[in-house]
């Protein structure tokens, strides 16, 4: 069992997501998780000081070179991974996916995965309009506004066939368990 996990350039919920993914691996020793960092995701991983943790906790960590390097899209299409998880996802990534722009590693991989009937799960950091609070690497809290347009892109993305949006990192284990059950039913 393998999951492709994409991380974009958002620090919001990054630490919580890493902890959930580590717990998922501990609960399922047979699970392999390959991490795919967008260019901005690699910057955020350094800024939040989680780069080493990603390398030591997961099976492989890849850095985006361009929209097709590493060649994640093909690996998804041939069924190497159960699904693509993008968490956290920036408003930029969500907006691109919502309108079909595939000019980054993760947007290209997501849209190509859909062509191969591979499910895509996205955790947008701007899930609903209003205010949110994030934690900076220093531990300081930062209050941010989620714009109506960003929340509308999340809704549009969630209505697309094959793409499933969710709000919190602690929802990831249920997504995984459902796919394990689904895989067993299909055998």
N, C-alpha and C positions, 0 to 999 in steps of 0.2 A: 504494500500500500504506500502510495506516494502522493504528496501534496506539493503543488507549486505555490509558494507564498511570495507575493509581490509587496514591496514596501515603497511607497512614494515619499515625497518630500514634506511630510507632516510629522511634527514631533508630538502632536496631540494624540494621546492614547498609545504612543509607541511602547512605553514601558509596560503598560497593562497588557498589550497585545503579545509582547515577547513572553511575559510570565504565563499567559494562557497557553501559548504554543509550547512552551517548555513543559508545562503540566500535561498537555495532551500527549507529548512524546513519552513522558514518564509513565502515563497510564496505558500507552500502547507501544511497547518496545519495538514492535514490528513496523511501526510507522516511520517512513522516511520523509523528511521535510527539506526541500531545497528552497533557499531564499534567493529572490531576484530583486536587487536594489536598482531602482531608477537612478539616473544621475543625481537628482535632487535627494532621493532616498539615501544614497551613499553619503552625501553631505550631512544630512540630518543624523545619520547613524554616528558619524564622527562627532558632531556637535553635542549629541546626547550621550556620548561615550558608551555606546552599545555595540560598536563594531566588533570588538573582540568577543563579546558575549554571543553575538550571532554566529561567529566562526566556531566557537567552542561548543555551542548548544545544538547546532543543526548540522545536517549532513553535508551540505555544500552551500556556499554563498557566492553568487554571481553578481557582477557589476555591469550595468548597461554600458555598452559601447555605442550602439545605435539601435534603431527600431527592430533589427533582426539579429543582433549580436548581444548576448548569446542567443542561439536559435531556439528559443522557448516555444514560439508559435508552432513549429513542426512537431516538437515533442508533445505538446498538448493535443494536436490534431490526431496523432497516431495512438493516443490513449495511454501514454506513459504515466500520466497523472490522473488521479480521481477527479480533481477539479482545480481551478485556479482561484486562489484567495488573494484579494488585494486589500490589505489592511495595515495601517490606515491609508485612506485614499484622499488626496487633496481635492479641493474644488476644481482645480485645473484638470486633473485626471478624470473626474466625474463629468465635467463639461465636455471634454473631448469624447469620452465614450458615449455620452448622450446624443451627440451629433455624428458619431461614426468616424472621428478623426483617429488615425492609427499611426501617429508619427513618433511614438516612444516605444521602448521595449514592452512596457506593461499595457499600453492601449492597443498596440498591435497584437500582442499575445491574447488579450481578452477578446478582441473582435475576431481573430482567427480561431480561437477556441470555440466560439459560438458556431462557426461554420462547420466544425467537426463534432458538434453536439456535446461539447464538454461544458458543464456548468461553470459559471463564473459568479463568485460571491465577493461583494464589494462593501467595505465598511467606510462610508464617507464620514469625514470629520465634521462636515457641515450638514448634518442629517435633517435638522429642522430649523426653521426661521426663529430668530430670537437671540438670546445671549448664551454664551457658553464660557466656561473657565478652563483654561489649560495650565499645565505646569511646565515651566521652563527648566532647562538643565540645572539651573542654580537652585531650583526648588521654589522659586518665586511663582506666585499665581498671576496669570494674565487673563483679563476679561476681554472677550472678543464678541463681535456681532456676526451672526450668520445672516447673510442677506437673503431676501426673498428669492432672488434669481438663483442663488446656489441651492436653496432648498427645492426649488422647482426642477432643477437639473437632477437632483437626487430622485424626485418622484418620477421624472421621465425615464431615468435609468432603470428604476425599479419596475417599470411597466414593460420593459423590453424582454422579449422571449429569451430565456436562458440566463438572464442576469438577475441575481437576487441581492437586494441591499439589506443591510442590517446595521444596527446602531451601536452595539456595545461588544467589546472583546469577549465578554463571558458568554456570548451566543455562539462562539466558534465551536466548542465541543459538541453542541447539539447538531450543528451542521455536519460535522464529521460523522457522528453516530448515525445520523439519518442516511448518509451515503454508504456507510458500511452495511447497514440493514438493507438498503436498496440493492447493493451489489450482491448480497446473499440471496435476495428474492429473485434476481435475474439469472442466477446460476442454475 
